[in-house]
Amino acid sequence: MAEKKSNISASHILIMHNESKDSRSEISKDEAQKIINDIHKKLVEKKSRFVDLATEHSDCSSASYGGSLGEFGKGVMVKPFEDAVFSLKVGEFSKPFESEFGFHIAKRDK
């Protein structure tokens, strides 16, 4: 049986704000954007590992797994997230981007 090649595995860091869908956050959209940009800078400068930043900062329940969302195919995640993560090479992380849930940095794991 042939393995499906369309599934990938990814992690992310999510910073919600008070305008995000299903948000429990009190911070403003501007503050959330500043936080995600600071986290991205740490990743680019290799000051911290993705898994550590996700565990420490992410507002997603995946934070307890270092940001890991596991394996999924197209059509499962919200479009801005899917577009970002499927465009990455394995091991790459995205620039900060926004979805209705807040600001993300995505990383393709496999």
C-alpha positions in Angstrom: 0.0 0.0 0.0 1.4 3.3 -1.0 2.0 5.9 1.7 0.1 9.2 1.3 2.6 11.9 0.6 0.1 14.8 1.1 0.4 14.7 4.9 2.9 16.8 6.7 3.8 17.4 10.3 4.2 20.8 11.8 4.5 22.9 15.0 3.5 26.5 15.7 3.6 29.3 18.2 0.3 31.2 18.6 -0.1 34.6 20.3 -3.8 35.4 20.7 -5.1 38.9 21.3 -8.4 40.3 22.5 -9.8 40.3 19.0 -8.9 36.7 18.2 -11.5 34.0 17.6 -12.2 32.0 20.8 -9.6 34.2 22.6 -8.9 34.1 26.3 -6.3 36.8 25.9 -6.5 40.4 27.3 -3.7 41.8 25.2 -4.2 44.1 22.3 -3.6 43.1 18.7 -0.6 45.5 18.5 0.9 43.9 21.7 0.4 40.4 20.3 2.1 41.4 17.0 5.1 42.8 19.0 5.4 39.6 21.0 5.3 37.4 17.9 7.9 39.6 16.2 10.2 39.4 19.2 9.9 35.6 19.2 10.6 35.5 15.5 13.7 37.6 16.1 15.0 35.1 18.7 14.5 32.2 16.2 16.3 34.1 13.4 19.2 34.9 15.7 19.2 31.3 17.0 18.9 32.6 20.6 16.3 30.1 21.5 14.9 26.8 20.2 11.5 26.7 18.6 10.3 24.0 20.9 11.3 26.1 24.0 9.7 29.3 22.7 6.5 27.4 21.9 6.3 25.8 25.3 7.0 29.2 27.0 4.9 31.6 24.9 2.2 29.8 22.8 -1.4 30.3 23.6 -2.3 27.1 21.9 -2.8 23.8 23.9 -0.1 22.4 21.7 2.4 24.4 23.8 2.6 21.5 26.2 4.0 19.4 23.2 6.5 22.1 22.2 4.0 23.5 19.7 3.6 20.2 17.8 0.3 19.8 15.9 1.2 16.3 14.7 0.5 15.1 11.2 -2.3 16.5 9.0 -3.2 17.0 5.3 -4.6 19.9 3.3 -8.0 21.2 4.2 -7.6 20.6 8.0 -6.1 23.8 9.2 -7.3 27.4 8.6 -6.2 28.7 5.2 -3.5 31.2 6.3 -1.9 28.5 8.4 -2.1 25.9 5.7 -0.7 28.3 3.1 2.3 29.1 5.3 3.2 25.6 6.5 2.8 23.8 3.2 5.1 26.4 1.5 7.9 25.6 4.0 10.7 23.0 3.6 11.2 20.5 6.4 13.0 22.2 9.3 12.1 25.7 8.1 9.9 28.2 10.1 7.7 30.9 8.7 7.7 34.7 9.2 4.9 35.8 11.6 1.5 35.7 10.0 -2.1 36.3 11.1 -5.2 34.1 11.2 -8.5 34.6 12.9 -6.9 33.0 16.0 -4.1 35.4 16.3 -0.5 35.6 15.2 1.5 32.5 14.3 5.0 31.3 13.5 4.8 27.8 11.9 7.5 25.3 11.5 7.4 22.3 9.2 8.6 19.2 11.0 8.3 16.6 8.2 
